[in-house]
Amino acid sequence: MTDTRDRVAAHVREDPGVHFNAVVRATDLAPGQVQYHARRLVRAGDLAVERVAGRTHYFPPEYGDWERGVVALARRETARDALYYLLDEGPSRPADVADGVGVARSTLEHHLDELTDRDVVDKRRDERNRVTLELARPEATARLLAAVDPSAADRFVDRFERLLDDLLE
C-alpha cells in the first residue's frame, strides 16, 4: 500500500462514515488522488463505500450495510437530532419530534423517508391511523451515533438546508 493510500485508509478508520469531500480536506490531497486511492481500497476490500443522499461515504470494511446507513444518515444534523430525540424520549409522534428538533414537519419527513427506508426508524400506525416513530434498534443506533463527529462543513450544509426550509415554508 502506498503512503497516500495509507493516509486515506487511516482517516476513514478514525472517522467512519466520512464523506468524500471531508477526506479531501482532511488529507490535503487532490480530489483525483483521493478518488483513485479510495477506489483501490474499496476494490481490495480495505474500505466500504455507501452512497446516501447524494454523498459518498467511506467506512472501515467491518461496518455492515445497516450500520453504514445509520452512520451516513447521522452525518446530517437533522437526522442525527431526530435519532437522539427518539433515543431520549422513546416512541414519539412526528410533530413532537419536529418540535423537539426545531425543524418544520416537512423537513423532518424528508429525513424520515431515508431513515425508514434503511430500517433505522419504524413508523407505526395505531387503530386511529396516528403515526408513532420508534427506533428499530435503539442500542445499536446509540452505539453508532457515538462514532459520528460532524465536521464544521457538514454542520454548515445542514444549517443552510434548515434555513432554506424555513424560508420556503
N, C-alpha and C positions, 0 to 999 in steps of 0.2 A: 504494500500500500504506500502511496506517496504521502509526503508531508502535508500537501494540500488536502488530500482525501482524509487523512487522519484528523485534520482540523475540522473539516465538515462533520465527520462522524462524531468527534468529541463534543462538538457544540450541540448536536442533536441529542446525544446521551445526557448532557447537562440540562437540556431544555426540551423535553419530549413534546412533540406537537408543534414545534416552532414552524412558522411558515417560511416559504422560500425567501421573501424579501428580508425577513429578520435574519436569516442565515447569511445573506449577502452583507448586511450591515455589520453583523457581529464578527464575521471572519475577515472583513475588509478585503474581500475577493470580488472580482468582476462577476456579474451575473452569469455570464457564459461559463466561467470556471466552476461556479457552484453547480450550475445545471449539469455540466459534464460529469463532475465527480459524484454528485448525488445520484445521477442515473447509474453510474458504475456501481456505486454502493448498493443501490436497490437491486440491480441485476445479480450482484454477488450475494444478496441476502443479508447484507450488513446494515441495511436501513429498510424501513417500511414507509410507504407513502399513502396518504389519504387526501382526496380532493373533496373539500367541503365548502359550500357557499362561495365558489369562485376562487378559493385559495388552496394552494398545495402545501400540505403539512407533512413534516418528516418525523419519524419515530424510530426508536430502537426496535429491532426485529421481534422482541418478545411481546410487544403490545399486540393484542388481538384486534379483530375488526371492531367489536363493540367498544373496547377501550379507546381505540383511535378515534372513533366517532365522538365519544364523550369529551375527550381532551380537546379535539379540534373545535367542537362547538363551544366548549367552555372558554376558548380563546376570545370569544365575543362577549363583551361586557354584559349585555342584556341577558343573553342565555345563561351566563355564569351567575348573574344575580338571581335569576329565576330559580336556578338549581339550588343556590344557597337558601333562598326563601323556602323552597319546598323541604330542604333538609331541616331547617329550623322550625318551621310551622307544621310540617306534615301535610297530608292531603288538604288541598285548598281549592277554592273557586277561582276561575281565571281572573275575575275582576279584582279579587283580593291580592292575587299575585301581582297584577299590573300596578295596583296602588302601592303595594309594598316595595316594588322595584322602582316605582316612579316613572313608568312609561305608559303610553297610550295602549289601550287594549289591542288595537290593530298591530302595534309594534310587537307586543308580546305574542300575538297569534303568529306573526311571521316567524319568530324564533321557535315557537311551539311546534310548528309544522316540521321543522328539521328534527327537533328533539323527539317527537312522537314517531317520525319515520324511522329513526335509528333506535327505537325502543329504549330511550333513556327516560322518557316521561310517558305515563299512561293517562289517557283521557277516559274517564268512566262516566257513564250516564246513569242517573237514578231513575226511579219509576216516573218521575215528573219531567224527565228528559233534561235535567240540570247536569252540567258538566262539573266534575271534580278532577283536579290534576294530582297525580301522585308519582313519585319516583319509582321506576320499575325495579331498580336495585340500589337502594339508598346507601348501604355500607360500601359497595364498590364505587359508587359515584363520589362519596365523601373522600375515599382514598385517592381517586383520580384527580379530584379538584385540588388536592394538595400539590400536585405536580404542575399546576398552571400558574405561571407568573407572567402576566401580560406585560409586554413592552410598552413604553410610552407611546410609540407609534400605534400599537393596537388600541390602546385606550383612546387616543385621539380620533382614530377612524370610528370607533364605537360611539363616541360622544358626538361626532359630526353626523352620524346616521340618526342619532336621537334628535339632534337639532333640526334636521330636515323633516323628520316625522312630526315634530311639534309644529313646525311652520306649515306643513301640509294639512294638518288637522283643523 
